[in-house]
Amino acid sequence: MSNVSYKDAGVDIDAGNAFVEAIKPAVKSTFDKNVIGGIGSFAGAYAMPGGYKEPVILAATDGVGTKLKLAIESRKLDTVGIDLVAMCVNDLICNFGTPLFFLDYYATGKLEVADAKAVVEGIAEGCRRSECALIGGETAEMPGMYSEDDFDLAGFSVGMAEKSEMNRLDHVKEGDLLVALPSSGIHSNGFSLVRKLLFEKLGMKFDDDFNGRPLIDTLLEPTRIYVKTFKALKEKINALAHITGGGLVENLPRVLPEKMHAVIDSSKIRTLPIFDLMSEHIAKEEMYRTFNMGVGMVLVVSPKNIDDVLENSDGYIIGELKLGEKGVTLF
C-alpha cells in the first residue's frame, strides 16, 4: 500500500507557507513602535503603552456574518477584511477604549493563496484605518468541514482605556443631544434579510445597476471605521453607541442610564438609497430593528459641546434625551 500525505488529505503545507510570505508586507504596514517581533512566531507581542493611571484592557470579537457569503459568491474579497476589523474596533471605542492590536482567524476548505491574501490585505487596511497593529492570526485548512470555495472569518481586537473613563452612564444627562455619524452602507448586519429580499424575492442580480454602480458593490461597501473620529472628539462625547444588529432601538439603550429615554425624529435620519429600496418591501419597524438605516454610530453630546462636535465631524442631530422609561421612541 502506498503512503498517504497530508496533501492527499486536502491540506497543503506549502500553500500555507506561501500565504504567510505573501501577506508579510501588508501585515508589517500596520506595525507601530509597540509591536515586538514580526509574524510567524507562536504568539504576537505588543508592549503596553504608557500614559495611563489605571489602565484597563478591553477585548472585542466578531465576524462578518452572511455578508461573507456574498463576497465569496461574487469573488470580491478585498473589503470583507475591513468589515471584520470595523465590527470589533467600533465596539471597543464605545467603552472609550483605544484599539491597540488585532488578530484574525481564517478557516477554509482549501487554501487559495490569492483569495486569502486579498482578505488579509483588507484586514490590514482596516487596521490602518483604525490605527492599530495586525500582530498575528491563524489560517486553518479544513477539508470536509468547509466546501473548497468556502471560508469563514473571525476577528479579535484588544484595546486600552482609562478605568475612570469607562463608565459613561454617569455622563449621560437629560437634554443631551443625539448626533448621528453616517454609515457607509448596510455595514455587516442584516444580510440574511438582504439576500432573502433582493435575490430570492425580487430576483435581482449582482451586476444589476443600482444608483450608477453594480448592486454587489453597494452591498459589499465596507463598514465605516469611527476610531479616528472618536479620538478627535473624545473629550466632547458623553457616550457613543455602535449601531449594529438590532438597529437604533436596541443599541442606543445600551448607553443610557435608567429613567433616560431617547427621542429620535426619523425624518431627520439621512437614509441611504439601499435602505429606501428595501423599505418598499419591509415594514418600518422591521427595518429599524434590523439595519442601521444610514446611522453607523450615535454620539451622546452635551448642548455645550454640540457646536464643536458638529464642526469637527460629519455628524448631524437626530434627537435628544428626556426623562422617562429607558428606551427609544422613533417618530
N, C-alpha and C positions, 0 to 999 in steps of 0.2 A: 504494500500500500504506500502511495507517495505521501510525502509530508504536506501538511496544511499550514499556510502562513496567515498572519494577521490580516494581510491584504486580501487573501482569499475569503476571509470572513467579512470583508467590507470596510476595513479600517486601514487607511493609507498613512503610515507614519511619515513618509517622505513628503506627502502633501501638507501635513501638519507643520513640518519643519519649514517648508517653503512659505507657508502662510505667515509664520512668525517673522521671517525675514522680510516679507512683503509689507508688513504693517509697521515695521520699526520707524520709518521716517514720520508717519502720521502720529504715532504714539509719542515720539520724542518732541514733536512740535507743541505738545500740551504741557511739557515739564516746566516747573518753576524751581526756584532755589531750594525748596524744601524736599524735593524728590531725591531720594538716596538710591543710587544704583540705577540700573536700567530694567528692561523687560527680559524675561527668560529665567528669572530666579524662582524660588518656590513661593515667595510672597513679595508683594510690593511694600516699599518702605517710604515713609513720609515723616519728616521732622515736625514736631509740634511747634506751631508758630507762637511767637511771644506776644506780649501786649495785653494779655487777658488777666484780670484779677481773680475771677472764679471761672475758669474755662469749663465748658460743658461740651462733650462730644455728642453730635446728633448723627443719625443714620436714616436713610430712606431707601426703599427698594420698590421697583415697579417693572412693568413690561410695556408693550405697545398694544396689546390686545389684538383684535381681529383686523385692525389696520394693517398688521403684518401680512395677513393673507392677501390683501390687495396688492401690497408691494411684491410679494412672491409671484402672484399670478400675472402681474404686469411687467415683471422683471425690472422694476425701478427700485433699486435697493440702496441708493445713495443718500436717502434722507431719513429712513426709519431710525438710524443711529442717533440723529439729532433728537427725534421724538423720545427715544429711550432716556437720554440724559435729561431732557426737559422735564419729563414726568417725575424725576427724582429731585432735581435741584429746585424746581419750583415749589415742591413741598417743603424742602429744608428752609427756604427763606421765610416761610410762613411762621416758623418758630424762631425767627431772627437769627438763623444760622447762616454762616458764610461757607459755601461749598469749598472743600479743600481738594478732595480727590474722588475718583470714580473707578469702578471695576465693572466688567461686563461678563456675561455668560452666554455663549453662543452654542446651541446644540442642533445638530443636523444629522440626517440620514447618510449623506455622502458629502464630504468636504470639497466644495468647489472653491478653489483659492481666489479666483477673481470675484466671485459673489461675496465671500466672507470679507475680502479686502475692502470692497465697496461699503459694506455695512460698518466695518470698524473705522474707515475714514470718515463716515458720517458721525460715529460716536466721538471721534477726535474733534470734529468740527463743533459738535455740541459742547465738548469740554472747553474749547477755546472761547466759545460764546459765553460760557459760564465762569471763565477764569478759574478753572480747576484742572487738576492733572489726571490723566488716564494712566494709572500706575500698574495696572495688571488686568487679567481676565482669564477666562477658561474657554477653550474650544473643545467640544465633545462630539465625536463622530460616532453615532449610534445606529447602525443599520438594523432594521427591524423595529426600531422604536419610532422612527420617522420615515416617510417616503423619501426617495432620493432628492427631490426638489424642495422638500420642506425643511424649515428650520424654526427655531424659537429663540427668543431673546429675553434676557433679564438684566437689569442694571442695579447697581448699588452705589450710592453716594454717601460720603461722610463729610460732615461739616463741623464747625465750631461756633459756639455762641457764648456770650457773657451770661452767666446764670441770672443776674439781676434783670436782664432784658427779655428773658424768655416768656414770662407770664404777661401776656398782652391784655388780658381781661381787665386788669386794673386801670388800663389806659383808655379803655373804650367808654365813652360818655354819651349821655343824651345830647342830641344836637349835632353830633359828629356827622360829617358828610361822607357819602359813599362814592368813590371815584372808580370808574371802570377803566382798566387798561385793555385795549383791544386785543382780541385773539387774532392769530394769523389764519384761522380756519377752524375746522372741526377739532383740531388737535388730536388727541388719542383716546377719545371715549365715544361710545355710541355707534361704533362701526358695524355691529351686528344688525342694528336697525337700519343704518345707511345701506348696507348691502341688500337687506330684505326689501326695502322700498325701491331703491334706484335700479337694481339689477333684476330682482325677481318680479316685482310688481310692475314697474314701469318699463322694463326691458331695455334700459339704457346700456350703452357700451363704453368701454374705457376711452375710446378715441372720439366720442361724441363731443361736438363743440359746446363749451359752456363758458359764456362770457369771454369769448375770444381765445380760449385755450382748451386743450383736451380735458375732459372731465376728470380723468385719473390724476392729472397734475393738481387740480383743485383739491381732490380728496387726499392726496399724499403731501399736500403742503405741510412742512414740518411744524411741530408745536413751537410756539414762541417761547423764548427763554427770557425771564424777567430779572435775572440776577443783577445785571448792571444797573437797571432802574432802581432796584431795591437798595443797592449800595449808595447810589446817588441821593436817595430820598429818605434813607433810614431814620434820620433824626426828626423827620417831619411826619412819619407814619405812626399811627396808634396801633394798627393791626392790619394784616392782609390775609386774604383768602384765595387759594388757588381753586379756580372753578373747573372741576373735572367731572367725573361721573356723578350724577345727582344734580348737576347744574347749580344755579344760584340758590335755589330754595333749600338745598341740602348742605351745601358747602359754607355758605355765609354764616349760618348759625353756629358753626364750629368756633368762630372767633368772637361770639357775643356772650356777655355775661347774662346771668338770669335776669328776667324782667326787662330785657332790652330787645326791641323789635325793629327790624329793618323794613323800611317802606321804600319800594322801588317803583318808579314811573317807567313802565315797559316801553312807552312811546319814545323815551329818551335813549333807549338802547340802540346802538348802531348795528343792526343785524347785518350779516353778510348774505350775498345772493344765494349761496348754497342753502342757508337756513330758510330763506324766503321760499325757495323751491320746495323744500321738504315740508314746510308749514302748510302747503296747499293740500297735503295728504295726511298730516299728523296733527292731532289736536294740540292746541297751545299749551295746555297743562303738561302733556307728554313731552313736548319739545323742551320746555323749561326744566323738566325733571331729568332729561337725558343729555342735553347739549349745553355748551357754554353760550350759545346764541350770539357770539361775537364779543363776549367778555371773558378774557382769559384769566384775569386777576382783578380782585376788588381791593382797593385801599380804603381803610377807615381813617379819616383825617379830621383833625380839629378845625373849626372855622378859621382860627387864626393862622393856620398853615396852608389853607387851601390855595391861595394865590401862588405860593412858591411851588406847590406840587403840580398845579396845572401848567405853570410856566416852564417847568423842567421835565415834563413828560408829555406823552400823547393822550393822557387821561382826560376824562370828562365826567361830570357829576350825573349820577343816575338816581340818587335818593339820599335818605338821611335816617338817622336812628332816633327812635322815640321810645318812651317808657311803655311797657306792655308785655304780653306773653312772649317769651323768647321764640323767635321765628322770623319769617319773611312774608311780607304781603307784596304782591305784584298787582298793579292796577293799570 
